[in-house]
Amino acid sequence: MKPLVLILCTGNSCRSHLAEGILRAAAGDVLEVASAGSKPAGYVHPLAIEAMKEMGLDISSHHSKHMDEFLTRRVETVITVCGNADQACPMFPGQLNRHHWGFMDPAHATGTQEEQMAVFRKVRDEIKMVFEAYASGRRDQLRAADGVAG
């Protein structure tokens, strides 16, 4: 059974879905990845879907969900990507790790569609850098554990 990494953000409409899609692409074979929010917006932002499509990842089937849906699941790691979610985050059963990596909320971007899209791309690329590094570290950790156990 793969360890569950839950990525939390207040609205679960942008940052957490960007991170979920990127982490799943980078380590979905060794980690179960999900996202949720403390006050879910009820939708995934269309520009987040577009930003991910530009890098070949499809998150159009993602949906916004409340973090309480995971209270009965064994969550190994919680990663918050906004300050409000970090403050509202409960402890989950079996939780071993907790990380907070805050990113600017692209949903607050203003201007033309292209100016807003530029903000989504910037945040996506920042999230990609952090979560791909995290995935690499987790792979190293799992390999080391397998070496000790094997």
TORSERO-617603 format. One line per field, with one value per residue (C-alpha): residue in three letters; x, y, z; residue number from 0. Coordinates in nm, 4 decimals. Each point is the difference from the previous one (the first is absolute). Example, Ala and Ser with C-alpha at 12.3 -4.5 7.8 and 13.67 -1.06 7.14 Angstrom:
TORSERO-617603
resn c(ALA,SER)
xx c(1.2300,0.1370)
yy c(-0.4500,0.3440)
zz c(0.7800,-0.0660)
resi c(0,1)
This chain:
TORSERO-617603
resn c(MET,LYS,PRO,LEU,VAL,LEU,ILE,LEU,CYS,THR,GLY,ASN,SER,CYS,ARG,SER,HIS,LEU,ALA,GLU,GLY,ILE,LEU,ARG,ALA,ALA,ALA,GLY,ASP,VAL,LEU,GLU,VAL,ALA,SER,ALA,GLY,SER,LYS,PRO,ALA,GLY,TYR,VAL,HIS,PRO,LEU,ALA,ILE,GLU,ALA,MET,LYS,GLU,MET,GLY,LEU,ASP,ILE,SER,SER,HIS,HIS,SER,LYS,HIS,MET,ASP,GLU,PHE,LEU,THR,ARG,ARG,VAL,GLU,THR,VAL,ILE,THR,VAL,CYS,GLY,ASN,ALA,ASP,GLN,ALA,CYS,PRO,MET,PHE,PRO,GLY,GLN,LEU,ASN,ARG,HIS,HIS,TRP,GLY,PHE,MET,ASP,PRO,ALA,HIS,ALA,THR,GLY,THR,GLN,GLU,GLU,GLN,MET,ALA,VAL,PHE,ARG,LYS,VAL,ARG,ASP,GLU,ILE,LYS,MET,VAL,PHE,GLU,ALA,TYR,ALA,SER,GLY,ARG,ARG,ASP,GLN,LEU,ARG,ALA,ALA,ASP,GLY,VAL,ALA,GLY)
xx c(0.0000,0.1439,0.0312,-0.2668,0.1244,-0.2803,0.0539,-0.2145,-0.0980,-0.2945,-0.2088,0.1386,-0.0436,0.3525,0.3242,-0.0894,-0.1161,0.3144,0.2077,-0.2120,0.0369,0.3742,0.0725,-0.2153,0.1885,0.3361,-0.0670,-0.3453,0.1557,0.1304,-0.2395,-0.3765,-0.0649,-0.3176,-0.0986,-0.2719,-0.0944,-0.1179,-0.2646,-0.0247,-0.0982,-0.2012,0.1937,0.3489,0.1055,-0.0057,0.3355,0.1578,-0.1287,0.1386,0.3403,0.0354,-0.1140,0.2880,0.2442,-0.1804,-0.1905,-0.3778,-0.1698,-0.3389,-0.1522,0.1094,-0.2695,0.0030,-0.0505,0.0036,0.2905,-0.2466,-0.0474,0.3463,-0.0467,-0.0710,0.2918,0.3557,0.1759,0.3769,0.0966,-0.1885,0.1387,-0.1658,0.0551,-0.1684,0.0155,-0.3690,-0.0028,0.3076,-0.1810,-0.3242,0.1645,-0.0999,0.2155,-0.0984,0.0023,0.3439,0.1521,0.3786,0.1079,-0.1185,0.1488,-0.1032,0.1121,-0.1925,-0.0586,-0.1720,-0.3660,-0.0325,-0.3800,0.0507,0.1812,-0.1502,0.0325,-0.0595,-0.0431,0.3622,0.1265,-0.1914,0.1327,0.3559,-0.0592,-0.1368,0.3072,0.2353,-0.1673,-0.0200,0.3723,0.0838,-0.2171,0.1588,0.3497,-0.0886,-0.2170,0.2318,0.2843,-0.2251,-0.0846,0.3699,0.0709,-0.2851,0.1286,0.3461,-0.1576,-0.1996,0.3042,0.2048,-0.2775,-0.0201,0.3789,-0.0140,-0.2964,0.1370)
yy c(0.0000,0.3361,0.2744,0.2724,0.3572,0.2527,0.3502,0.2644,0.3530,0.2054,-0.0019,-0.3129,0.1692,0.0925,-0.0589,-0.3327,-0.1375,0.1238,-0.1723,-0.3173,-0.0313,0.0652,-0.2327,-0.2761,0.0275,-0.0034,-0.2704,-0.1503,-0.3415,0.0121,0.2454,0.0410,0.3714,0.1950,0.3578,0.1667,0.3280,0.1389,0.2070,-0.1579,0.2337,-0.2727,0.0150,-0.0249,0.3322,-0.0158,0.1798,-0.2614,-0.2691,0.1951,0.0562,-0.3717,-0.0886,0.2144,-0.2362,-0.3133,-0.0752,-0.0350,0.1002,0.0671,-0.2983,0.1332,0.1344,0.2259,-0.1903,0.0602,-0.1221,-0.1718,-0.2655,-0.1267,-0.0154,-0.3726,-0.0714,-0.0776,0.3181,-0.0382,0.3542,0.3298,0.2846,0.3404,0.2454,0.3066,0.1579,-0.0329,-0.3754,-0.0407,0.1699,-0.1951,-0.3378,-0.2778,-0.2998,-0.2991,-0.3643,-0.1498,0.3333,-0.0123,0.3120,0.3548,0.2618,0.3543,0.1478,0.3194,0.1278,0.3132,-0.0559,0.0362,0.0223,0.3583,0.1004,0.2973,0.1476,-0.1541,-0.3728,-0.0195,0.1973,-0.2336,-0.3011,0.1271,-0.0062,-0.3563,-0.1075,0.1627,-0.1709,-0.3310,0.0144,0.0801,-0.2897,-0.2271,0.0778,-0.0680,-0.3083,-0.1685,0.0457,-0.1469,-0.2962,-0.0610,0.0054,-0.2407,-0.2392,0.0104,-0.0614,-0.2982,-0.1477,0.0339,-0.1667,-0.2841,-0.0416,-0.0271,-0.2360,-0.2063)
zz c(0.0000,-0.1040,0.2650,-0.0386,-0.0415,0.0479,-0.1372,0.1680,-0.0916,0.1185,-0.3203,-0.1683,-0.3381,-0.1190,0.1897,0.1559,-0.3359,-0.1742,0.2692,-0.0092,-0.3767,0.0063,0.2938,-0.1465,-0.3307,0.1792,0.2605,-0.0526,-0.0361,0.3595,0.1692,0.0061,-0.0488,0.0761,0.0716,0.2039,0.1625,0.3324,-0.1855,-0.3474,-0.2811,-0.1710,-0.3270,-0.1477,-0.1512,-0.3823,-0.0242,0.2289,-0.2356,-0.2971,0.1654,0.0653,-0.3525,-0.1302,0.1691,-0.1162,0.3230,0.0039,0.3260,-0.1606,0.1852,0.3422,0.2286,0.3038,0.3258,0.3758,0.2103,0.2360,-0.2713,0.0999,0.3783,-0.0149,-0.2353,0.1020,-0.1161,0.0228,-0.0995,-0.0079,-0.2070,0.0239,-0.2832,0.1519,0.3447,0.0815,-0.0627,0.2183,0.2877,-0.0525,-0.0557,0.2406,0.0790,-0.2113,0.1165,-0.0556,-0.1015,0.0281,-0.1897,-0.0471,-0.2293,-0.0828,-0.3284,-0.0694,-0.3521,-0.1275,-0.0893,-0.3785,0.0326,0.1211,-0.3209,-0.1799,-0.3468,-0.3372,-0.0468,-0.1197,0.3031,0.2313,-0.1883,0.0497,0.3772,-0.0182,-0.1992,0.2520,0.2971,-0.1909,-0.0731,0.3646,0.1166,-0.2618,0.1256,0.3658,-0.0512,-0.2497,0.2512,0.2701,-0.2275,-0.0625,0.3736,0.0708,-0.2680,0.1614,0.3413,-0.1267,-0.1762,0.3192,0.2023,-0.2531,0.0203,0.3786,-0.0076,-0.2890)
resi c(0,1,2,3,4,5,6,7,8,9,10,11,12,13,14,15,16,17,18,19,20,21,22,23,24,25,26,27,28,29,30,31,32,33,34,35,36,37,38,39,40,41,42,43,44,45,46,47,48,49,50,51,52,53,54,55,56,57,58,59,60,61,62,63,64,65,66,67,68,69,70,71,72,73,74,75,76,77,78,79,80,81,82,83,84,85,86,87,88,89,90,91,92,93,94,95,96,97,98,99,100,101,102,103,104,105,106,107,108,109,110,111,112,113,114,115,116,117,118,119,120,121,122,123,124,125,126,127,128,129,130,131,132,133,134,135,136,137,138,139,140,141,142,143,144,145,146,147,148,149)
